Amino acid sequence: MADEKKLVEGEYLMYQGKPLVREGDTIIYGDLNHDACVLCLDIMGYTGEGDDRVPSKVLIQVVDAKDPNKIIKQGDKKSLHDAFTLGLTWLEIELKKAQA
């Protein structure tokens, strides 16, 4: 029973064939059931007010899909775009390592 994989029902935004899910200030990119690791972006701060609010600090983590407490790589950027771009690069490298 502990090894049983849980799937959340519903449709997800897909980007390059992988789910991209946001809950609150956390964004997860990757498939926890099929990938060796996933990208986790945590929005740590914002600038602006109301509809003009944009992320100003984003924590980037590539984490082990089997053990989310195991951080493989970590860093931060000042914009969501830069964080996602760097995180995708790190994730791709780590997924290639896991396949080798």
DOZA-217202 format. One record per residue: residue number from 0; x, z, y of N, C-alpha, C, O in turn. Coordinates in steps of 0.02 Angstrom, whole numbers, plus 50000, padded with zeros to 5 digits. Layout:
# DOZA-217202
NUM  X  Z  Y  X  Z  Y  X  Z  Y  X  Z  Y
...
//
This chain:
# DOZA-217202
0  50041  50000  49941  50000  50000  50000  50043  50000  50063  50024  49970  50113
1  50100  50034  50061  50144  50036  50119  50175  49968  50134  50191  49953  50191
2  50184  49927  50082  50214  49860  50090  50163  49808  50111  50181  49750  50125
3  50100  49827  50114  50047  49779  50132  50055  49757  50204  50060  49799  50250
4  50055  49692  50215  50062  49665  50282  49994  49663  50316  49945  49643  50285
5  49993  49683  50378  49930  49683  50415  49929  49624  50462  49978  49609  50496
6  49873  49590  50464  49863  49535  50509  49808  49552  50558  49756  49578  50538
7  49820  49538  50620  49769  49548  50671  49730  49484  50676  49758  49430  50686
8  49666  49490  50669  49623  49431  50672  49618  49405  50744  49624  49443  50792
9  49606  49341  50749  49597  49311  50815  49645  49254  50826  49687  49238  50784
10  49639  49223  50884  49683  49168  50902  49733  49192  50953  49719  49233  50996
11  49793  49164  50948  49847  49182  50992  49871  49121  51030  49864  49065  51007
12  49900  49133  51088  49934  49080  51123  49996  49064  51082  50034  49108  51063
13  50006  49001  51067  50064  48979  51027  50113  48943  51073  50093  48903  51115
14  50177  48958  51064  50229  48924  51102  50283  48905  51053  50312  48948  51020
15  50298  48842  51048  50347  48814  51002  50333  48839  50930  50380  48855  50893
16  50270  48841  50911  50250  48858  50843  50251  48932  50826  50241  48950  50768
17  50261  48975  50875  50261  49047  50862  50212  49081  50909  50200  49058  50965
18  50181  49137  50886  50134  49173  50929  50167  49207  50988  50222  49234  50983
19  50134  49205  51045  50156  49237  51106  50098  49283  51127  50045  49260  51149
20  50110  49349  51121  50057  49398  51131  50077  49447  51185  50133  49472  51186
21  50031  49461  51231  50043  49510  51284  49991  49566  51280  49931  49553  51273
22  50015  49627  51284  49971  49685  51289  50000  49730  51343  50054  49759  51335
23  49964  49736  51397  49990  49775  51453  50053  49744  51482  50052  49685  51501
24  50106  49782  51485  50169  49758  51513  50218  49736  51459  50277  49727  51473
25  50195  49728  51397  50239  49708  51342  50218  49640  51316  50159  49626  51305
26  50268  49596  51307  50257  49529  51280  50299  49523  51217  50359  49537  51217
27  50268  49501  51162  50303  49491  51099  50299  49417  51082  50245  49387  51084
28  50357  49388  51065  50360  49318  51046  50392  49314  50977  50448  49336  50967
29  50355  49287  50929  50380  49279  50861  50329  49304  50811  50279  49334  50830
30  50342  49292  50749  50297  49310  50695  50326  49369  50656  50376  49360  50620
31  50297  49427  50662  50322  49487  50629  50320  49481  50553  50359  49514  50519
32  50277  49439  50526  50270  49432  50453  50316  49380  50423  50328  49381  50363
33  50343  49334  50464  50382  49279  50435  50453  49273  50464  50496  49245  50431
34  50465  49298  50524  50531  49293  50555  50573  49355  50542  50546  49409  50531
35  50638  49346  50542  50684  49403  50532  50685  49448  50593  50695  49509  50587
36  50674  49420  50652  50674  49459  50714  50627  49426  50764  50608  49368  50756
37  50608  49465  50815  50562  49441  50866  50589  49460  50935  50632  49503  50941
38  50563  49427  50985  50581  49441  51054  50529  49487  51085  50469  49475  51079
39  50553  49539  51118  50509  49587  51151  50530  49591  51225  50588  49606  51240
40  50483  49577  51269  50495  49581  51341  50452  49637  51369  50391  49635  51361
41  50483  49685  51402  50446  49740  51434  50454  49734  51509  50510  49736  51535
42  50398  49726  51544  50400  49722  51617  50407  49793  51644  50363  49835  51635
43  50464  49806  51677  50480  49874  51700  50460  49886  51772  50454  49944  51793
44  50452  49833  51812  50434  49842  51882  50405  49778  51912  50416  49723  51886
45  50369  49787  51966  50336  49731  52000  50353  49733  52074  50369  49785  52102
46  50347  49674  52106  50348  49670  52179  50282  49639  52201  50251  49602  52162
47  50262  49653  52261  50200  49625  52287  50140  49669  52271  50146  49719  52237
48  50083  49648  52297  50021  49686  52288  49965  49639  52264  49966  49580  52279
49  49918  49666  52227  49859  49629  52206  49876  49566  52167  49914  49568  52119
50  49848  49510  52189  49859  49446  52155  49929  49418  52166  49950  49373  52131
51  49965  49446  52215  50033  49423  52229  50086  49462  52191  50146  49453  52202
52  50065  49506  52145  50111  49548  52107  50148  49507  52054  50116  49472  52014
53  50214  49510  52054  50255  49474  52005  50307  49522  51977  50329  49568  52011
54  50327  49511  51913  50378  49554  51883  50444  49550  51921  50467  49496  51939
55  50475  49608  51933  50539  49610  51968  50595  49637  51924  50654  49631  51942
56  50579  49667  51867  50629  49689  51819  50598  49685  51749  50545  49713  51736
57  50633  49649  51705  50608  49639  51638  50662  49657  51587  50718  49631  51590
58  50646  49702  51542  50691  49722  51487  50683  49671  51431  50627  49656  51410
59  50739  49644  51406  50739  49594  51353  50767  49628  51290  50820  49658  51293
60  50731  49622  51234  50756  49648  51171  50741  49600  51115  50685  49573  51110
61  50790  49588  51073  50779  49553  51010  50779  49609  50958  50830  49644  50951
62  50724  49618  50922  50717  49673  50875  50705  49647  50805  50678  49593  50795
63  50725  49687  50756  50714  49672  50686  50639  49673  50672  50605  49721  50691
64  50613  49622  50640  50541  49618  50626  50519  49670  50575  50461  49692  50577
65  50563  49689  50529  50545  49738  50478  50549  49809  50505  50511  49853  50483
66  50595  49821  50552  50605  49887  50582  50610  49880  50657  50665  49872  50684
67  50553  49882  50693  50553  49871  50766  50596  49921  50805  50610  49909  50864
68  50617  49976  50773  50661  50024  50807  50734  50000  50807  50776  50028  50843
69  50749  49949  50767  50817  49923  50763  50824  49866  50815  50797  49812  50806
70  50861  49881  50868  50872  49832  50921  50935  49793  50906  50988  49822  50897
71  50929  49726  50902  50985  49683  50886  51024  49665  50950  51085  49664  50950
72  50988  49651  51003  51019  49632  51067  50973  49654  51123  50912  49653  51116
73  51003  49675  51179  50963  49701  51235  50996  49685  51301  51057  49682  51307
74  50954  49673  51352  50978  49660  51419  50919  49662  51467  50863  49680  51447
75  50931  49643  51530  50875  49640  51577  50888  49585  51629  50945  49564  51640
76  50834  49563  51659  50836  49512  51711  50786  49530  51766  50744  49574  51756
77  50792  49497  51822  50750  49512  51879  50686  49470  51884  50646  49480  51929
78  50677  49424  51837  50615  49384  51837  50593  49371  51766  50634  49370  51720
79  50529  49361  51757  50502  49347  51690  50528  49282  51663  50544  49277  51604
80  50534  49231  51706  50560  49166  51685  50631  49172  51658  50646  49148  51603
81  50675  49205  51695  50744  49213  51673  50748  49255  51609  50788  49240  51565
82  50707  49307  51605  50707  49350  51545  50684  49311  51484  50715  49316  51430
83  50632  49272  51491  50606  49234  51434  50655  49180  51413  50665  49169  51353
84  50686  49146  51461  50735  49094  51445  50795  49123  51407  50815  49096  51355
85  50823  49178  51432  50880  49210  51398  50859  49238  51330  50895  49230  51281
86  50801  49269  51328  50776  49297  51265  50765  49244  51212  50781  49256  51154
87  50739  49186  51230  50731  49132  51182  50797  49109  51153  50802  49094  51094
88  50848  49107  51195  50915  49087  51172  50942  49138  51123  50966  49120  51069
89  50937  49202  51140  50960  49255  51095  50922  49254  51029  50952  49260  50976
90  50856  49245  51033  50815  49244  50973  50834  49187  50928  50840  49196  50867
91  50844  49128  50956  50863  49070  50916  50930  49082  50880  50937  49065  50821
92  50978  49111  50915  51043  49126  50884  51035  49175  50827  51064  49165  50773
93  50996  49228  50837  50987  49279  50785  50949  49252  50725  50963  49271  50668
94  50899  49209  50737  50862  49179  50681  50906  49133  50640  50899  49130  50579
95  50951  49097  50674  50998  49053  50637  51046  49095  50595  51061  49077  50539
96  51070  49152  50622  51113  49197  50584  51078  49223  50521  51108  49228  50468
97  51014  49240  50529  50976  49267  50474  50964  49216  50418  50957  49235  50359
98  50962  49153  50435  50952  49100  50386  51016  49084  50348  51013  49059  50291
99  51073  49098  50378  51137  49080  50347  51154  49125  50289  51206  49117  50257
//
